[in-house]
Amino acid sequence: MPCLNVGKSSEFGAFAGITVCEPPMDVAMAIMSDLQVEIRQSSNIVEQVESMMQEANDGLFDVMIIGGGPGGYVAAIRAAQLGGKVALIEKGELGGVCLNRGCIPTKAMLAAADVYDTVVRRSSEFGVNVGEVFLDYAKVLQRRDRIVKTLVSGVGYLMKRHNIQVFKGTARLLSKGEVEVSLNDGSKQTLRGRNVIIATGSVPATLPIPGLDGENVWDSDGALGAVEVPKSLLVIGGGYIGVEWSYMFRKFGCDVTIVELTSQILPQTDSEVADELRKFLEKDGVKILTDSSVRMIDHRDGKEFALVTSGGSEQSIEVDKVLVAVGRRPVSDGLGLESIGVATERGRVLVNDRMQTNVPGIYAIGDVVGGALLAHKASEEGVVAAENCMGRDSRMRYNTIPGCIYTTPEVATVGLTEEMAKAQGIEYKTGKFFFRPNGKALGIGETTGFVKFIADAKYGEILGCHIIGPHATDLIHEAVVAMNSEATIESIAHSVHAHPTLSEVVREAALDVGGESIHKG
Ligand SMILES: Cc1cc2nc3c(=O)[nH]c(=O)nc-3n(C[C@H](O)[C@H](O)[C@H](O)COP(=O)(O)OP(=O)(O)OC[C@H]3O[C@@H](n4cnc5c(N)ncnc54)[C@H](O)[C@@H]3O)c2cc1C
């Protein structure tokens, strides 16, 4: 190209900041037209790249959740609420253990046990005389299964309402952003996304005790499958699952013995509350052996003989069935976690308080991360993980997670026990009030138990609340809300509570922390 005014910058040069020589007009026109073609071509390329990216994004999930229990399905809803494109992979039924094999079926059965007990043993106390009463256990199970079905289909409806894509199959991580699903119909599909939440839950744990593999030995899933109430049952483990099953079968007429390794049933619970529940269970006829362990189970003539050691002595207990309720094991095998370097400890996925694992973009929640194995804890962790996946900064607070046991009397606790406050060297005060003199409790015929508060001695901050008594599992939330808002004990003590209600006992216990209970005798 002829070069005029060599060295002089032209406006063409501005195109790429390059100095070029000014060409004659016809050459300039040719260059212009070439450039326009190039610009058109390059803008086509930009459009093509954009559309390819759009296509790639269209197939890309913001969050892929493995496991549809109360952790996973709640995380899915929260991520969708925040505008996320969400995939939920579940190999079994939506709702996980909680809806299908845990919280819901057991509570439905506990309610039946209470109705039966009230009708058989207590109705005449209320002036209600009934004729012949018998237990139709098959109907108890049918009602239970109907409730489960209703709730499971409710979760399915919520998934649709939030446009969450549900994949029925088993998931495995191929890489940080790729999940392979072996669909229940036999086919395979690979999903791609920005974040993964592992919510695979837990399964019943067992112990290396000889004889625990016999056909008359159940775990909590096996107990749900029972079509009749056993005549006698040995329960290994006095945690909340063991205690609830013991209570329920006892109410249905079974002869129950609990064997617990530590010195109290409900080992993590305030000892005053645990001791009180023990008294009620024993009054009902449940035999409880603490500081005891089962050494072996011998199967003879259709019966189980458990060799139990208590202190220095041994005894053989003959039962029809054995229920192993010694805790649960996280489900993390086969997920491909090792291949992408997700840190675990004895199967538990390690996370921080944002529910992040050590691998960016991979989160874990619920039973698979350990801690308190509770549905509402799993759900809250699901909310936290989903919010972090969607760009928020959320953290878990564990000190206000309540724990509830659905026996009669019910048990509910939140925060520090008195033993924990003592062990941590905290200066604390306690306040306590019994249900016995409460008008509502007398009216409904449930006067057992008490409310106990533990508060910081100097500032009155509520550190813990422990309730055993009627509707404890509902009453506890007054303390939960107060603790979550960092309210002091005075905020409960100086709030008017309606009369007659069970919540008046909560207020009296709060007043008692400052020695100001009105109705304490
Ligand atoms: C008898 C019993 C009673 C209980 N009662 C209560 C109670 O009253 N209150 C309470 O708060 N808690 C209770 N729990 C505990 C509660 O059920 C659990 O804490 C809760 O279900 C944990 O929720 P999650 O979402 O972490 O896991 P889960 O509910 O275990 O759900 C995990 C899901 O992941 C699926 N999954 C696992 N691996 C894969 C995979 N690779 N691909 C696809 N899907 C997979 C499983 O099929 C399962 O559905 C009870 C438990 C039991 C056993």
The ligand as a Gaussian input file, in Angstrom:
#p B3LYP/6-31G(d) Opt

LIG

0 1
 C      -36.667000     -43.372000      64.372000
 C      -36.221000     -41.958000      64.143000
 C      -36.940000     -40.910000      64.696000
 C      -36.537000     -39.604000      64.482000
 N      -37.269000     -38.599000      65.059000
 C      -36.878000     -37.316000      64.894000
 C      -37.629000     -36.252000      65.462000
 O      -38.647000     -36.457000      66.107000
 N      -37.199000     -34.993000      65.262000
 C      -36.072000     -34.719000      64.545000
 O      -35.727000     -33.551000      64.400000
 N      -35.345000     -35.712000      63.990000
 C      -35.721000     -36.993000      64.139000
 N      -35.003000     -37.996000      63.552000
 C      -33.783000     -37.648000      62.808000
 C      -34.111000     -37.125000      61.426000
 O      -34.877000     -38.070000      60.736000
 C      -32.797000     -36.849000      60.684000
 O      -31.994000     -36.007000      61.468000
 C      -33.077000     -36.166000      59.362000
 O      -33.875000     -36.996000      58.533000
 C      -31.759000     -35.852000      58.648000
 O      -32.045000     -35.206000      57.455000
 P      -31.028000     -35.222000      56.224000
 O      -31.678000     -34.413000      55.160000
 O      -29.691000     -34.864000      56.669000
 O      -30.928000     -36.736000      55.766000
 P      -31.984000     -37.882000      55.467000
 O      -33.312000     -37.585000      55.998000
 O      -31.294000     -39.134000      55.879000
 O      -32.106000     -37.839000      53.884000
 C      -31.037000     -38.161000      53.056000
 C      -31.579000     -38.610000      51.722000
 O      -30.490000     -38.744000      50.818000
 C      -30.758000     -39.828000      49.954000
 N      -29.488000     -40.261000      49.397000
 C      -28.419000     -40.765000      50.065000
 N      -27.391000     -41.006000      49.202000
 C      -27.825000     -40.635000      47.972000
 C      -27.228000     -40.622000      46.688000
 N      -25.980000     -41.016000      46.477000
 N      -27.977000     -40.190000      45.644000
 C      -29.256000     -39.774000      45.823000
 N      -29.863000     -39.759000      47.029000
 C      -29.156000     -40.170000      48.091000
 C      -31.425000     -40.859000      50.852000
 O      -32.213000     -41.753000      50.095000
 C      -32.255000     -39.975000      51.773000
 O      -33.584000     -39.849000      51.309000
 C      -35.400000     -39.326000      63.707000
 C      -34.684000     -40.375000      63.126000
 C      -35.092000     -41.667000      63.331000
 C      -34.315000     -42.774000      62.690000

